[in-house]
Amino acid sequence: MRLIASNCIVPSTTLVDMYENLDGSPFNWDDLFPGFNSGGPELRRKYMSVAIDQGSTKVTDLLECDTTKVMDAYRLRDPRLCQNVITPYSHYLGTDAGSNPMDKQFVLADPTKGGAPMEAMAFIRNSEGWNSYFWRKWIPTGNLDGYWGEYNRTPYEFPLIRLGDVILMLAEAYNESGAVEKAVAEVNKIRERV
């Protein structure tokens, strides 16, 4: 079994790259941008990043980034990708602390071409300027009556462990103790879930 780390805070590029194309074929960045996989940060920044203004409020230049092509790299894959992950140049409803809900866009900003990458106004961007992601799940929508500023005060229950994990741990315990039939019954509970 291969575990995919999520960097504790954000989904890893390895995880996102594992989502297949709509036809079930493996996704490969080189199919869209030749040399992308071996090109290093500079080449990836060239294909993926735009320039922003000093106030980090708007895109000032697309540079060499074809944002539609970048968005299609995610939209034309397993639909669960965009349901689970906020991908570059996609939009979501969010807010800055104390403000009204607003449309936000995840922008990959090239830090060498204008404003400093940071969250402000209608954008959120990562400090690397390329290729990292954010979880879509539990993104608070709107100000939540002033609870936005502290995640420990938001009205979301953040699970520490999934039921499926608990069932699989029980199955493993049954298997290790020689109760193979009970182990199989627990594994089948996972297989039968919608």
N, C-alpha and C positions, 0 to 999 in steps of 0.2 A: 504494500500500500504506500502511495506517495502522498505526503502531506504538503499542502500549499500554504506557506506562511502569508499572513495578511499584514505584516509590518506592525502588528498590534493596533494600528489606527486605520490604515488604508488598505484596500485590496492590492495585492501584489500584481506586477505586470505579468508574472508567470501565470497566475490564476486567470486574468483577463484574456491572455493570449490562448488559453486552452479552450475557450468558447469557440465552437466550430462555425463554419459558414452555414447559411440557410440550407444548402444542399447536403449538409453532413460532412463535407470535406474539411480537412484541417485548415485553420487560418494561418496565413503566412504574410508578415509585413512586406517581405521582398516582392510579393505579387503586386502590391500597390506602389511601393517605393523601392526600386532596385537598389540593393546595397544597404538597406535599412538595418537589417539584423547585425551586420558586421561593421557598420559605419561609425559607431560610437556616439557619444552625446552631441557632438557638433552637427553631424548629419541628421540625427533625430530631431534636434532643435530646428534645423532648417526646414524640415518637412512638416513639423507639428506646431511651431510657435508663431505668434504675431507680436506686434509692438503695441504698447499701451501708453497712454498719456501719463504725465507726472503724478496726477491725482488718482491714478488707477481707476478711472471712471469710464473710459471708452477705449476701443481699439482704434489706433491711429493709422496702422498700416498692416496689411496682411502679409507683408514680406513675401516669402516664397511659399507660404502655407495655403493650400487649397482646402479651406475649412469644410466644404461640402464633401470632398474626397475623404477627409479625416473622419467626419461624422458617419459617412457610409461604411467606413471600415468597422464601425460598431453596429450601425443600424441593420446591416445586411448579414448579420450573424444570428445565432440562436437568440430568440427574443428575450430569454431570461437574462441575458447580459445587461441590457438596458433597464430591466426591471430591478436588478440587484445593484448596479454600479452607476454612479454619475460619471459619464465619460466626457472627454474634451469636447467643448462647444455645444454641449447639450444644456437645456434649460430646466430649471426647477423653481418652485415657489419657496422663497425663504425670506429672511429679514435680517437687518442689522439690529443690534441691541437697541430696544426702545422704539423702533420704527414700525411702520405699517408693512404688511406683506408686500413683497415685490418679486418680479421676475428676476432670477439670478442666472448667470451663465458661467460655467466652468471654462475658464480661458487659460491656455498655456501661453504665458508671456515670456518672451525672450528678454532676460535681464540685461543684455548688452544693447538693447534697442529701445530705450525710452524709460518709462516709469518702472518703479520697483515692484516686483511681484508681491502682492498683498491683497487682503480682502478689503474692499471698499465699495460703496455704492452698489452697483448691480452685478458685480463680478466676484467670483472667488477663483483664486489661482494658486497653484502650488509654487513653492519657492525654488524648485529645481528648473522650472520652465519647460519641462517635457515629461510626458509619459508616466504620470502616476494617477491614481483614481481615488474616488471617494465612495463610501457606501451610500446607497440611496435609502436604505432602510433606516427608519427612525430620524430622518431629517425633519426637524420640527417645521411645520407649515405655519407661517405667520408668527406673530409676536407671542402667542399663547398667554395673553393677559399678563405680560411682564415676566414670564418665566423663562424667556429665551436665554438670558445671560448665563444661567447655570444649569448644566445638564442634570445635576442632582435634584433640581427643582422642577424639571419638566414632567408633565403628566404621563410619561411613558414608563412602562415596566421593562427594564432591560434584562432579558434572560441571561443567566450565567451559564446554563447548560441546556441543550435541547433534549426533549423527550426521546427522540431517536437515539441519541448518544447513550442515554440511560438504559434503554432497551438492549442496545448492542453490548453494553458492558455486562448486563445480566446474562445475555446469551454467551458471552465469553466466559463468565464465571461458571455457568452450567457446563460448558464444554470442558473447561479445565478440571472440573470435579467429576467428569465422566458421565454426566447426565445429557448425553448427546441429543436425545429426543426433545428434551426441554429447550436446549439451545436452538435446535432447528425451528421449534415452534415460535421462539422469540424473533429469530431472523425473519421468519415468514410474516410476522406482524409488520415489520418494516417494508417488506416487499409488497404487501397488500395495501399499504397506505396510499392515498391519492396523491 
